[in-house]
Amino acid sequence: MAISQTTTNILLLLGGVAVFLWATLPPQKVAFDRTCEIKGLQAHVSETLHGGRFWRAQLDAAIKARQWQERLPAEMAHWRDGNGDTATPLESKMSRLSSEEPRDAAAQQEAEAAEQRQRLGDIAWLTTCENAIRARLKD
């Protein structure tokens, strides 16, 4: 069963339109770097075509990412305390086994402190970018 040239052209056109739409839609995840500048070709194209809509989507993404970082310690404590009901039996067993291994307390504390520094740095970065985006949207 051969595909006609017209059918091939229509499929190529639809594929091109789909790629174009994907490439131009505002990203739903953070699409900026540590200096709050856009990163990635898709984000640049989307910002050029959509302007304010792109930046509103980025503001929403930054807020969600920051809120997740802020909730992370409570989520981890909830999970560590065994109150999370989403763990599979295998995950529960692996967690129990890993908690039974002897650990170097100083190394554990240093790892936790490094994670906290990273998380707080991410919160500061996201907050800075939120403020920059809000200022951009006011203009």
C-alpha contacts under 8 A as a table, 3 or more apart, distances in Angstrom:
res1	aa1	res2	aa2	distance
3	I	7	T	6.32
3	I	8	T	6.66
4	S	7	T	5.23
4	S	8	T	6.30
5	Q	8	T	5.03
5	Q	9	N	6.11
6	T	9	N	5.09
6	T	10	I	6.16
7	T	10	I	5.08
7	T	11	L	6.15
8	T	11	L	5.14
8	T	12	L	6.14
9	N	12	L	5.08
9	N	13	L	6.03
10	I	13	L	5.01
10	I	14	L	6.10
11	L	14	L	5.12
11	L	15	G	6.03
12	L	15	G	5.03
12	L	16	G	6.05
13	L	16	G	5.04
13	L	17	V	6.17
14	L	17	V	5.05
14	L	18	A	6.11
15	G	18	A	5.07
15	G	19	V	6.21
16	G	19	V	5.16
16	G	20	F	6.05
17	V	20	F	4.97
17	V	21	L	6.07
18	A	21	L	5.17
18	A	22	W	6.15
19	V	22	W	5.10
19	V	23	A	5.97
20	F	23	A	5.07
20	F	24	T	6.11
21	L	24	T	5.25
21	L	25	L	6.06
22	W	25	L	5.58
23	A	42	Q	5.12
23	A	43	A	7.96
23	A	45	V	7.14
23	A	46	S	6.96
24	T	42	Q	6.42
24	T	43	A	7.64
24	T	45	V	5.88
24	T	46	S	4.34
24	T	49	L	7.03
24	T	50	H	7.99
25	L	46	S	5.80
25	L	54	F	7.92
26	P	43	A	6.90
26	P	46	S	5.50
26	P	47	E	7.29
26	P	50	H	7.50
26	P	53	R	7.21
26	P	54	F	4.87
26	P	57	A	6.39
26	P	58	Q	7.81
27	P	30	V	7.26
27	P	31	A	6.76
27	P	42	Q	7.97
27	P	43	A	6.68
27	P	46	S	7.93
27	P	54	F	7.49
27	P	57	A	7.02
27	P	58	Q	7.26
28	Q	57	A	6.26
28	Q	58	Q	6.95
28	Q	61	A	6.00
29	K	58	Q	7.05
29	K	61	A	5.21
29	K	62	A	7.72
30	V	58	Q	5.99
30	V	61	A	5.46
30	V	62	A	5.98
30	V	65	A	7.81
31	A	38	I	5.86
31	A	39	K	5.69
31	A	40	G	7.19
31	A	43	A	6.28
31	A	58	Q	7.05
32	F	35	T	7.56
32	F	36	C	5.19
32	F	37	E	5.04
32	F	38	I	4.22
32	F	39	K	5.03
33	D	36	C	5.20
33	D	37	E	5.53
33	D	38	I	6.45
33	D	39	K	6.10
34	R	37	E	7.44
34	R	125	W	6.59
35	T	129	C	7.88
36	C	128	T	7.95
36	C	129	C	5.34
36	C	132	A	7.60
38	I	43	A	6.45
38	I	44	H	6.51
39	K	43	A	6.43
39	K	44	H	7.13
40	G	43	A	5.43
40	G	44	H	6.39
41	L	44	H	5.11
41	L	45	V	6.17
42	Q	45	V	5.23
42	Q	46	S	6.03
43	A	46	S	5.04
43	A	47	E	5.99
44	H	47	E	5.16
44	H	48	T	6.16
45	V	48	T	5.15
45	V	49	L	6.25
46	S	49	L	5.19
46	S	50	H	5.72
46	S	51	G	7.48
46	S	54	F	6.45
47	E	50	H	5.25
47	E	51	G	4.80
47	E	52	G	7.79
47	E	54	F	5.38
47	E	55	W	7.37
48	T	51	G	5.81
50	H	53	R	5.38
50	H	54	F	5.52
51	G	54	F	5.37
51	G	55	W	6.50
52	G	55	W	5.03
52	G	56	R	6.05
52	G	137	L	6.47
53	R	56	R	5.14
53	R	57	A	6.25
54	F	57	A	5.23
54	F	58	Q	6.25
55	W	58	Q	4.85
55	W	59	L	6.04
55	W	133	I	6.52
55	W	137	L	7.16
56	R	59	L	5.00
56	R	60	D	6.28
56	R	133	I	7.93
56	R	137	L	7.67
57	A	60	D	5.11
57	A	61	A	6.17
58	Q	61	A	4.91
58	Q	62	A	6.02
58	Q	133	I	7.86
59	L	62	A	5.10
59	L	63	I	6.15
59	L	130	E	5.82
59	L	133	I	6.34
59	L	134	R	7.48
60	D	63	I	5.17
60	D	64	K	6.20
61	A	64	K	5.19
61	A	65	A	6.11
62	A	65	A	5.10
62	A	66	R	6.05
62	A	126	L	5.83
62	A	127	T	7.78
62	A	129	C	7.47
62	A	130	E	6.31
63	I	66	R	5.15
63	I	67	Q	6.04
63	I	126	L	7.47
63	I	127	T	7.91
63	I	130	E	7.09
64	K	67	Q	5.13
64	K	68	W	6.11
65	A	68	W	5.13
65	A	69	Q	6.31
65	A	126	L	7.56
66	R	69	Q	5.06
66	R	70	E	6.19
66	R	122	D	7.51
66	R	123	I	5.45
66	R	126	L	5.97
66	R	127	T	7.23
67	Q	70	E	4.97
67	Q	71	R	6.15
68	W	71	R	5.11
68	W	72	L	6.00
69	Q	72	L	5.16
69	Q	73	P	7.98
69	Q	119	R	6.34
69	Q	122	D	7.58
69	Q	123	I	6.57
70	E	73	P	7.15
70	E	123	I	7.31
71	R	74	A	5.57
71	R	75	E	6.15
72	L	75	E	4.99
72	L	76	M	6.01
73	P	76	M	5.11
73	P	77	A	6.10
74	A	77	A	5.06
74	A	78	H	6.02
75	E	78	H	5.05
75	E	79	W	6.17
76	M	79	W	5.02
76	M	80	R	5.98
77	A	80	R	4.95
77	A	81	D	5.97
78	H	81	D	5.29
78	H	82	G	6.60
78	H	83	N	5.49
78	H	84	G	6.07
79	W	82	G	5.30
79	W	83	N	5.86
79	W	84	G	4.93
80	R	83	N	7.55
81	D	84	G	7.78
82	G	85	D	7.73
84	G	87	A	6.71
87	A	90	L	7.90
87	A	91	E	5.68
87	A	92	S	6.03
88	T	91	E	5.11
88	T	92	S	6.19
89	P	92	S	5.06
89	P	93	K	6.17
90	L	93	K	5.10
90	L	94	M	6.10
91	E	94	M	5.08
91	E	95	S	6.03
92	S	95	S	5.12
92	S	96	R	6.13
93	K	96	R	5.03
93	K	97	L	6.08
94	M	97	L	5.08
94	M	98	S	6.04
95	S	98	S	5.16
95	S	99	S	6.15
96	R	99	S	5.20
96	R	100	E	6.40
97	L	100	E	5.16
97	L	101	E	6.79
98	S	101	E	5.42
99	S	102	P	7.82
103	R	107	A	7.88
103	R	108	Q	7.05
104	D	107	A	5.36
104	D	108	Q	6.14
105	A	108	Q	5.03
105	A	109	Q	6.10
106	A	109	Q	5.12
106	A	110	E	6.13
107	A	110	E	5.07
107	A	111	A	6.13
108	Q	111	A	5.16
108	Q	112	E	6.21
109	Q	112	E	5.09
109	Q	113	A	6.06
110	E	113	A	5.00
110	E	114	A	6.10
111	A	114	A	5.10
111	A	115	E	6.21
112	E	115	E	5.07
112	E	116	Q	6.15
113	A	116	Q	5.02
113	A	117	R	6.13
114	A	117	R	5.07
114	A	118	Q	6.18
115	E	118	Q	5.11
115	E	119	R	6.10
116	Q	119	R	4.99
116	Q	120	L	6.04
117	R	120	L	5.18
117	R	121	G	6.02
118	Q	121	G	5.04
118	Q	122	D	6.15
119	R	122	D	5.04
119	R	123	I	6.23
120	L	123	I	4.98
120	L	124	A	6.18
121	G	124	A	5.10
121	G	125	W	6.10
122	D	125	W	5.01
122	D	126	L	6.03
123	I	126	L	5.20
123	I	127	T	6.03
124	A	127	T	5.13
124	A	128	T	6.12
125	W	128	T	5.15
125	W	129	C	6.24
126	L	129	C	5.06
126	L	130	E	6.01
127	T	130	E	4.98
127	T	131	N	6.30
128	T	131	N	5.25
128	T	132	A	6.28
129	C	132	A	4.90
129	C	133	I	6.01
130	E	133	I	5.15
130	E	134	R	6.12
131	N	134	R	5.07
131	N	135	A	6.20
132	A	135	A	5.14
132	A	136	R	6.19
133	I	136	R	4.93
133	I	137	L	6.13
134	R	137	L	5.10
134	R	138	K	6.34
135	A	138	K	5.20
135	A	139	D	6.73
136	R	139	D	5.49
